[in-house]
Each structure stands twice: as structure tokens, then as C-alpha cells.
Amino acid sequence: MEIYNSDQADKFDCALLFRYDRVDIRCLPTFSRRDVTCMSFAQHQDVPQDSPQYPSLRVCYFGTYRPEYSRNRIMIDGLRRNGVEVFECHESLWRSIEDRVDSVQGGWKRPAFWWRVLRTYGRLLRKFQQMGGTYDLLIVGYPGQFDVYLARLLSWLRRKPLVWDIFMSIYLISVERQLDTSTPRFIDVIRRVEALACRLPDLLILDTKEYADWFERTHGVAARRFGLVPTGADDQIFQPQPSSQTTQGVFRVLYYGTFIPNHGVKTIVAAARLLAERRDIHFELIGEGPDLGEALRMAEEAQLANVTFTGWTEPERLRQRIADADLCLGVFGQTPQSLMTVQNKIYEGLAMTKPVLSGDGPAVRAAFRHGEEIYLCPRAEGAALAEAVVHLHQEPELRRKLAAQGHAAFLAKFTVAEIGRSYKQHLLALLETRRT
């Protein structure tokens, strides 16, 4: 087993392992109020890309959302690439992942926390009041479970429709990270806050139908109230590039991420253990997170020489490691969050024309064809993963097909421009419904 620690050890959330420049903060116009009829998925998908009533669509992104987070960057940039004028009225509330966890585990009881909340929302309201010009919709970015309450009030006062890109349930994330065992009452409060928040916007946005169905089962919010916009990847960052590897005869298998339970990193190490005698197959795991310690322990106990653990790495090196890999891994956990979403690393691997192997599930099967654009295997089974790795190692033509067709599928549906086009269609559909 080999362990590598990068000199640049910044910590990040979700699949991206590096920071991006924050978006310039700008503020905006005003809002309005009318009853809105919720539309089904099919109705949203049929809306034309442009509308004569809104030749220059303008929206305000509002709240304490994380501007550097990939979902928000891609959604905002995607709208801009489709001719939408996006103004940002933003203030930062959370300092880090640890800060959010600390707040859930009792930090919310401290007077200093509430003073910070009041100051943050005070600044946000001042920015909102200073906005000039006009816009058509108010949008709350991720995470926005608390922002949406203030946004609903402001959208009523300004008489504009409200949209919320939920993206992920913070209640579900808290449960999957077992925060409900230490603070069950507060997690129940989060559940109730989130359930009520879902009833406030005129339109809710998620990335998969499976997640929308979960919200319906858990919070009683009809799945038809959600518009679907997939996660995708930033195709200006993740692009095909040549491998720098000169070593022949070693099949390089790459995982990168935050080592959270839904990634199933322990399954990856279990597969590596089963392939310990195969000196021609090597696993590299990049990142840090909750399951890293257990993964290291498993590798050390088995004295695995076919696994390298690499710490956080800068963006250029990460992209090069992806380019150097013969096979990129997705996720193999069995948590609801893992099964209901298609993770960033899957899209990013396909964006770079790499064959991707991931755990099977309804969401990923809805997005990609097994054996054509992606290769899928049973989740949480080290033996199944090991078998799939060996099979793909022995089938170079299959890997080439997966890489080419997976990349074509990505370009057709999951680039920033395509994400923005889908998003814009949902927004125009909402405005059209209000108009009629």
C-alpha cells in the first residue's frame, strides 16, 4: 500500500476535489405574486427554448447558497450560456462542512451562531433593497432550506414567481451521516423545516425522478411539482486530454471523491484485496473523508501493494490523473442518496472520454445505457466489482466503446450549455403558466 499526501490539502464537499474562483456578487431587481399551477415533467420538457413574451429572460439568484459549489456554478453558467441574464444577490453564512456539522450537533444553541445568522441575513436584505432594474424570477440556490422562507416573503412583496433548486435533502444527508443519533430532536426540526420549505416555491428543481419520488414519500410533496435538471459536469474544465503515462502493462483504476458512505470506498478496497495477486491492476484513491480511515485500515491489514491513497490534489493534477487512468470508478454505496443520484465523477469521467464503471441503480440506468455508455455492477459487493474490473481489463474494445459512446451521451445531454437549456425551459414554462 502506498500513501501520498498533496502539498495542497484543501478540503471540499462532494465529488470535486478543488476550489473554483467565487462568482462575482451582484444584486438585482424586484418580484411579484400570483397563483401558479404546478406542471408535470412532460409539460416542462415540451416548453420551447425561447418565448416571445420573455425575449431576454432575467433571473435573480438569491440567498446564502455556496457559489463555489459545482451545482450552483453549472446552473448559473448554463443559464448565462443560453442568453439568460443572471444577477446574484448572495451572502455567505456557512464557513465549511465542519461548520455546518457543528451547527447541527449543537452549535445552533450558541448566541454567536444566531448573531452571525442575523448579520448575514441583514446584509442580504440590504443588498436586495439596493437592487435596481427588473427581473422575471427569483431563484434560491443550493442549499436553501432556510433561505426559501425569506425568499418567499420577498417574492410576494415584489410580485414575482419563486424557484428553488433543492438538489439534495439536508435532512437525508444528516441521517446518512448519522447525525440523528446525537441530535435526534434537531434533525426532526430540520425534517419539518424542509418539508414546509418545499411547499413555498412555485417551482422546485431536482436532478432525478427518483429523488423527486423520495420527496413525495418523505415530505408529501407531489413529484409532479418538480422540474428535472441533471447534474452534468463543467465541460470547460473536464475535457479529453492525452495520458502522460509511459508505463506499460499496468491497468490503472481510479477513484476520487470525499470518501463518504454513499461512495462505497470500502467496496473498492475489498475488490482490490481480491485482486491483490494481480500485479497488472493497480487502484488509486484520491481524496479524504469519513471512510478514509477504515479504507486505510483494510488496506494495511491486507498489506495491499496494489492500492495507492493520494490526498487532496490541485485541479490540473486531478485532471491528469483522470486522463492517465484506464478505468474511472463511480460509486458503489447503497444509501438512498447514492441510489437516487448520478454523481459528478460519473459525468466528469465521461466528459474526459474515459470508460466509467459504477454501481447499478435506477437513477444511473435512467441516464446511461449499461454496456454501451457506462458499465454497471452490483453495489456493495467487492467480488462483483473485482469481476467487472477484470472483465473490462480484458476487453479493450469494450472500454473504447464505453468511452466513445459515453462521451457522446455526455455531449448530447449533460454539458453546461445543455443543462442551462433544460433549466431555462422550466423557467419559461413557469412564466408561461402565470401569463395564461
For each residue, the residues with C-beta under 8 A, 3 or more apart:
1: 296 299 300 303 304 305 307 308 309
2: 305 307 308 309
3: 296 308 309 310
4: 308 309 310 311
5: 9 310 311
6: 9 310 311 312 313 314 317
7:
8: 312 313 314
9: 5 6 288 311 312
10: 18 19 312
11: 96 97 288 312
12: 16 17 18 19 258 312
13: 66 69 97 258
14: 69 70 257 258 344
15: 70 256 257 258 343 344 345 348
16: 12 20 70 344
17: 12 256 257 286 287 312 313 315 318
18: 10 12 312 313 314 315 318
19: 10 12 68
20: 16 68 70 73
21: 68
22: 25 67 68
23: 67 68 73 76 88
24: 88
25: 22 67 88 89 90 127
26: 87 88 89
27: 60 87 88 89 127 128 130 131
28: 58 60 87 89 128 131 132 133 135
29: 58 60 87 131 132 133 134 135 158
30: 131 134 135 158 159 160
31: 138 154 155 156 157 158 159 160 162
32: 155 158 159 160 161
33: 155 156 157 158 159 160
34: 159 161 434
35:
36: 161 202 203 430 433 434
37: 433
38: 202 203 222 224 225
39: 43 44 224 227 429 430 433
40: 43 44 224
41: 44 45 209 224 226 227 228
42: 45 46
43: 39 40 46 47 429
44: 39 40 41 47 227 228 425 426 429
45: 41 42 425
46: 42 43
47: 43 44 425 426 428 429 432
48: 51 425 428
49: 82 421 424 425 428
50: 55 428
51: 48 54 55 57 428 431 432
52: 55
53: 431 432 435
54: 51 57 136 428 431
55: 50 51 52
56: 83 85
57: 51 54 83 84 85 136 424 427 428 431
58: 28 29 84 85 86 87 133 134 135 136
59: 79 84 85 86 87 135 136 137 138 139 163 427
60: 27 28 29 86 87 88 89 131 135 137 138 139
61: 65 72 76 86 87 88 89 90 139 140 141
62: 89 90 124 128 138 139 140 141 147 151 154
63: 89 90 124 140 141 144 147 148 150 151
64: 90 91 92 93 94 120 121 124 144 146 147
65: 61 69 72 90 140 141 142 143 144 147
66: 13 69 72 92 94 141 142 143
67: 22 23 25 72 73 88 90 141
68: 19 20 21 22 23 72 73
69: 13 14 65 66 72 73 142
70: 14 15 16 20 73 74 231 233 234 344
71: 74 75 141 142 165 167 231
72: 61 65 66 67 68 69 75 76 141 142 165
73: 20 23 67 68 69 70 76 77 234
74: 70 71 77 78 231 232 233 234 416 419
75: 71 72 78 79 141 165 229 419 420 423
76: 23 61 72 73 79 80 86 88 141
77: 73 74 80 81 234 416 420
78: 74 75 81 82 232 416 417 418 419 420 421 423
79: 59 75 76 82 84 86 420 423 424
80: 76 77 83 84 85 86 420
81: 77 78 416 417 420
82: 49 78 79 417 420 421 423 424
83: 56 57 80
84: 57 58 59 79 80 420 424 427
85: 56 57 58 59 80 135
86: 58 59 60 61 76 79 80
87: 26 27 28 29 58 59 60 61 131 133 135
88: 23 24 25 26 27 60 61 67 76
89: 25 26 27 28 60 61 62 63 124 127 128 131
90: 25 61 62 63 64 65 67 124 127
91: 64 120 121 123 124 127
92: 64 66 95 120
93: 64 116 117 120
94: 64 66 99 100 103
95: 92 99
96: 11 99 100
97: 11 13 100 101
98: 101 102
99: 94 95 96 102 103 107
100: 94 96 97 103 104
101: 97 98 104 105 177 179
102: 98 99 105 106 107
103: 94 99 100 107 108 113
104: 100 101 107 108 174 179 183 186 187 190
105: 101 102 179 182 183
106: 102 109 183 186
107: 99 102 103 104 110 113
108: 103 104 113 114 186
109: 106 113
110: 107 113 114
111: 114 115
112: 115 116
113: 103 107 108 109 110 116 117
114: 108 110 111 117 118
115: 111 112 118 119
116: 93 112 113 119 120
117: 93 113 114 120 121
118: 114 115 121 122
119: 115 116 122 123
120: 64 91 92 93 116 117 123 124
121: 64 91 117 118 124 125 150
122: 118 119 125 126
123: 91 119 120 126 127
124: 62 63 64 89 90 91 120 121 127 128 150
125: 121 122 128 129 150
126: 122 123 129 130
127: 25 27 89 90 91 123 124 130 131
128: 27 28 62 89 124 125 131 154
129: 125 126
130: 27 126 127
131: 27 28 29 30 60 87 89 127 128
132: 28 29
133: 28 29 58 87
134: 29 30 58
135: 28 29 30 58 59 60 85 87 138 160
136: 54 57 58 59 160 161 427 431
137: 59 60 160 161 162 163 427 430 431
138: 31 59 60 62 135 151 154 155 158 160 161 162 163
139: 59 60 61 62 162 163 164 165
140: 61 62 63 65 144 147 148 151 162 163 164 165 201
141: 61 62 63 65 66 67 71 72 75 76 144 165
142: 65 66 69 71 72 165 166 167 168
143: 65 66 167 168 170
144: 63 64 65 140 141 147 148 151 164 165 166 197
145: 148 170 190 193 194 197
146: 64 149 150 193 197
147: 62 63 64 65 140 144 150 151
148: 63 140 144 145 151 152 162 164 197 200 201
149: 146 152 153 197 200
150: 63 121 124 125 146 147 153 154
151: 62 63 138 140 144 147 148 154 155 162 164 200 201
152: 148 149 155 156 162 200 201
153: 149 150 156 157
154: 31 62 128 138 150 151 157 158
155: 31 32 33 138 151 152 158 159 160 161 162
156: 31 33 152 153 159
157: 31 33 153 154
158: 29 30 31 32 33 138 154 155
159: 30 31 32 33 34 155 156
160: 30 31 32 33 135 136 137 138 155
161: 32 34 36 136 137 138 155 202 203 430 431 434
162: 31 137 138 139 140 148 151 152 155 200 201 202 203
163: 59 137 138 139 140 201 202 203 204 205 426 427 430
164: 139 140 144 148 151 197 200 201 203 204 205
165: 71 72 75 139 140 141 142 144 205 229
166: 142 144 169 198 204 205 206 215
167: 71 142 143 205 206 207
168: 142 143 172 173 211 337 341
169: 166 172 173 194 211 214 215 218
170: 143 145 173 174 190 194
171: 174 175 187 190 191 194 218
172: 168 169 175 176 214 218 336 337
173: 168 169 170 176 177 337
174: 104 170 171 177 179 180 187 190
175: 171 172 178 179 180 187
176: 172 173 261 262 335 336 337
177: 101 173 174 260 261 290
178: 175 181 182
179: 101 104 105 174 175 182 183 187
180: 174 175 183 184 187
181: 178 184
182: 105 178 179
183: 104 105 106 179 180 186 187
184: 180 181 187 188
185: 188 189
186: 104 106 108 183 189 190
187: 104 171 174 175 179 180 183 184 190 191
188: 184 185 191 192
189: 185 186 192 193
190: 104 145 170 171 174 186 187 193 194
191: 171 187 188 194 195 218 219
192: 188 189 195 196
193: 145 146 189 190 196 197
194: 145 169 170 171 190 191 197 198 219
195: 191 192 198 199 218 219 220 221
196: 192 193 199 200
197: 144 145 146 148 149 164 193 194 200
198: 166 194 195 201 204 215 219 221 225
199: 195 196 221
200: 148 149 151 152 162 164 196 197
201: 140 148 151 152 162 163 164 198 204
202: 36 38 161 162 163 430 434
203: 36 38 161 162 163 164 225 227 426 427 430
204: 163 164 166 198 201 215 221 225 226 227
205: 163 164 165 166 167 226 227 228 229 423 426
206: 166 167 211 212 215 226 227 228 229
207: 167 211 228 229 230 231 341 342
208: 211 212 228 230 340 341 342 363 366 367
209: 41 212 213 223 228 366
210: 213 214 339 340 341 362 363 366
211: 168 169 206 207 208 214 215 340 341 363
212: 206 208 209 215 216 223 226 228
213: 209 210 216 217 223
214: 169 172 210 211 217 218 336 340
215: 166 169 198 204 206 211 212 218 219 221 223 226
216: 212 213 219 220 221 222 223
217: 213 214
218: 169 171 172 191 195 214 215
219: 191 194 195 198 215 216
220: 195 216
221: 195 198 199 204 215 216 225 226
222: 38 216 225
223: 209 212 213 215 216 226
224: 38 39 40 41
225: 38 198 203 204 221 222
226: 41 204 205 206 212 215 221 223
227: 39 41 44 203 204 205 206 426 429
228: 41 44 205 206 207 208 209 212 422
229: 75 165 205 206 207 419 422 423 426
230: 207 208 342 367 413 414 419 422
231: 70 71 74 207 341 342 343 344 347 414 419
232: 74 78 347 410 413 414 415 416 418 419
233: 70 74 237 238 344 347 348 350 351 410 414 415
234: 70 73 74 77 237 238 416
235: 238 239 351 410 411 415 416
236: 239 416
237: 233 234 315 319
238: 233 234 235 319 322 347 348 351 352
239: 235 236 351 352
240: 323 352 353 407
241: 319 320 323 352
242: 323
243: 323 324
244: 320 323 324
245: 252 324
246:
247: 250
248:
249: 280
250: 247 280 281 282
251: 280 281 282 326 327 389 393
252: 245 282 284 324 325 326 327
253: 281 282 283 284 325 326 327 329 389
254: 283 284 286 321 322 324 325 327 328 329
255: 263 265 268 283 284 285 286 287 328 329 345
256: 15 17 285 286 287 318 321 322 345
257: 14 15 17 260 263 265 286 287 289 331 343 345
258: 12 13 14 15 263 287 288 289
259: 263 265 285 287 288 289 290 291 292 295
260: 177 257 263 289 290 291 333
261: 176 177 264 290 291 333 335 338
262: 176 331 333 335 337 338
263: 255 257 258 259 260 289 291 331 332 333 338 343
264: 261 267 268 331 332 333 334 338 359 379 380
265: 255 257 259 268 269 285 291 292 295
266: 269 270 291 294 295 298
267: 264 270 271 332 333 359 379 380 381 382 385
268: 255 264 265 271 272 283 285 295 329 332 385
269: 265 266 272 273 283 285 295 298 299 304 307 382
270: 266 267 273 274 298 382 383 385 386
271: 267 268 274 275 283 382 383 385 386 389
272: 268 269 275 276 283 299 304 306 307 386
273: 269 270 276 298 299 302 304 382
274: 270 271 382 383 386
275: 271 272 278 281 306 386 389 390
276: 272 273 302 304 305 306
277:
278: 275 281 306 390
279: 306
280: 249 250 251 393
281: 250 251 253 275 278 306 389 390 393
282: 250 251 252 253 306 307 308
283: 253 254 255 268 269 271 272 306 307 308
284: 252 253 254 255 307 308 310 321 325
285: 255 256 259 265 268 269 295 307 308 309 310
286: 17 254 255 256 257 310 311 312 313 318 321
287: 17 255 256 257 258 259 292 310 311 312
288: 9 11 258 259 292 311 312
289: 257 258 259 260 263 292
290: 177 259 260 261 293
291: 259 260 261 263 265 266 294 295
292: 259 265 287 288 289 295 296 309
293: 290 296 297
294: 266 291 297 298
295: 259 265 266 268 269 285 291 292 298 299 309
296: 1 3 292 293 299 300 309
297: 293 294 300 301
298: 266 269 270 273 294 295 301 302
299: 1 269 272 273 295 296 302 304 307 309
300: 1 296 297 303 304
301: 297 298
302: 273 276 298 299
303: 1 300
304: 1 269 272 273 276 299 300 307
305: 1 2 276
306: 272 275 276 278 279 281 282 283
307: 1 2 269 272 282 283 284 285 299 304
308: 1 2 3 4 282 283 284 285
309: 1 2 3 4 285 292 295 296 299
310: 3 4 5 6 284 285 286 287 313 321
311: 4 5 6 9 286 287 288
312: 6 8 9 10 11 12 17 18 286 287 288
313: 6 8 17 18 286 310 317 318 321
314: 6 8 18 317 318
315: 17 18 237 318 319
316: 319 320
317: 6 313 314 320 321
318: 17 18 256 286 313 314 315 321 322
319: 237 238 241 315 316 322 323 352
320: 241 244 316 317 323 324
321: 254 256 284 286 310 313 317 318 324 325
322: 238 254 256 318 319 325 328 348 349 352 354
323: 240 241 242 243 244 319 320 352 354
324: 243 244 245 252 254 320 321
325: 252 253 254 284 321 322 328 354
326: 251 252 253 355 393 399
327: 251 252 253 254 354 355 356 357 389 392 393 399
328: 254 255 322 325 345 349 354 355 356 357
329: 253 254 255 268 332 345 356 357 358
330: 343 345 346 349 356 357 358 359 364 374
331: 257 262 263 264 338 343 345 346 358 359
332: 263 264 267 268 329 358 359 377 379 380 385
333: 260 261 262 263 264 267 338 359 379 380
334: 264 338 339 359 379 380
335: 176 261 262 338 339
336: 172 176 214 339 340
337: 168 172 173 176 262 340 341
338: 261 262 263 264 331 333 334 335 341 343 359 361 379
339: 210 334 335 336 361 362 363 379
340: 208 210 211 214 336 337 361 362 363
341: 168 207 208 210 211 231 337 338 363
342: 207 208 230 231 346 347 363 364 367 368
343: 15 231 257 263 330 331 338 346 347 358
344: 14 15 16 70 231 233 347 348
345: 15 255 256 257 328 329 330 331 348 349
346: 330 331 342 343 349 350 356 358 364 368 374
347: 231 232 233 238 342 343 344 350 351 410 414
348: 15 233 238 322 344 345 351 352
349: 322 328 330 345 346 352 354 355 356 406
350: 233 346 347 353 354 356 368 373 374 403 406 407 409 410 414
351: 233 235 238 239 347 348 407 410 414 415
352: 238 239 240 241 319 322 323 348 349 407
353: 240 350 403 404 406 407
354: 322 323 325 327 328 349 350 403 406
355: 326 327 328 349 375 392 398 399 400 402 403 406
356: 327 328 329 330 346 349 350 374 375 402 406
357: 327 328 329 330 374 375 376 377 385 388 389 392
358: 329 330 331 332 343 346 364 374 375 376 377
359: 264 267 330 331 332 333 334 338 364 376 377 378 379 380
360: 364 365 370 376 377 378 379
361: 338 339 340 364 365 376 379
362: 210 339 340 365 366
363: 208 210 211 339 340 341 342 366 367
364: 330 342 346 358 359 360 361 367 368 374 376
365: 360 361 362 368 370 376
366: 208 209 210 362 363
367: 208 230 342 363 364
368: 342 346 350 364 365 372 373 374 406 409
369: 372 373 374 405 409
370: 360 365 374 375 376
371: 375 398 402
372: 368 369 401 402 405
373: 350 368 369 402 405 406 408 409
374: 330 346 350 356 357 358 364 368 369 370 402 406
375: 355 356 357 358 370 371 388 392 398 402
376: 357 358 359 360 361 364 365 370
377: 332 357 358 359 360 381 384 385 387 388
378: 359 360 381 384
379: 264 267 332 333 334 338 339 359 360 361
380: 264 267 332 333 334 359
381: 267 377 378 384 385
382: 267 269 270 271 273 274 385 386
383: 270 271 274 386 387
384: 377 378 381 387 388
385: 267 268 270 271 332 357 377 381 382 388 389
386: 270 271 272 274 275 382 383 389 390
387: 377 383 384 390 391
388: 357 375 377 384 385 391 392
389: 251 253 271 275 281 327 357 385 386 392 393
390: 275 278 281 386 387 393 394
391: 387 388 394 395
392: 327 355 357 375 388 389 395 398 399
393: 251 280 281 326 327 389 390
394: 390 391
395: 391 392 398 399
396: 399 400
397: 400 401
398: 355 371 375 392 395 401 402
399: 326 327 355 392 395 396 402 403
400: 355 396 397 403 404
401: 372 397 398 404 405
402: 355 356 371 372 373 374 375 398 399 405 406
403: 350 353 354 355 399 400 406 407
404: 353 400 401 407 408
405: 369 372 373 401 402 408 409
406: 349 350 353 354 355 356 368 373 374 402 403 409 410
407: 240 350 351 352 353 403 404 410 411
408: 373 404 405 411 412
409: 350 368 369 373 405 406 412 413 414
410: 232 233 235 347 350 351 406 407 413 414 415
411: 235 407 408 414 415
412: 408 409 418
413: 230 232 409 410 418
414: 230 231 232 233 347 350 351 409 410 411 418 419
415: 232 233 235 351 410 411 418 419
416: 74 77 78 81 232 234 235 236 419 420
417: 78 81 82 420 421
418: 78 232 412 413 414 415 421 422
419: 74 75 78 229 230 231 232 414 415 416 422 423
420: 75 77 78 79 80 81 82 84 416 417 423 424
421: 49 78 82 417 418 424 425
422: 228 229 230 418 419 425 426
423: 75 78 79 82 205 229 419 420 426 427
424: 49 57 79 82 84 420 421 427 428
425: 44 45 47 48 49 421 422 428 429
426: 44 47 163 203 205 227 229 422 423 429 430
427: 57 59 84 136 137 163 203 423 424 430 431
428: 47 48 49 50 51 54 57 424 425 431 432
429: 39 43 44 47 227 425 426 432 433
430: 36 39 137 161 163 202 203 426 427 433 434
431: 51 53 54 57 136 137 161 427 428 434 435
432: 47 51 53 428 429 435 436
433: 36 37 39 429 430 436
434: 34 36 161 202 430 431
435: 53 431 432
436: 432 433
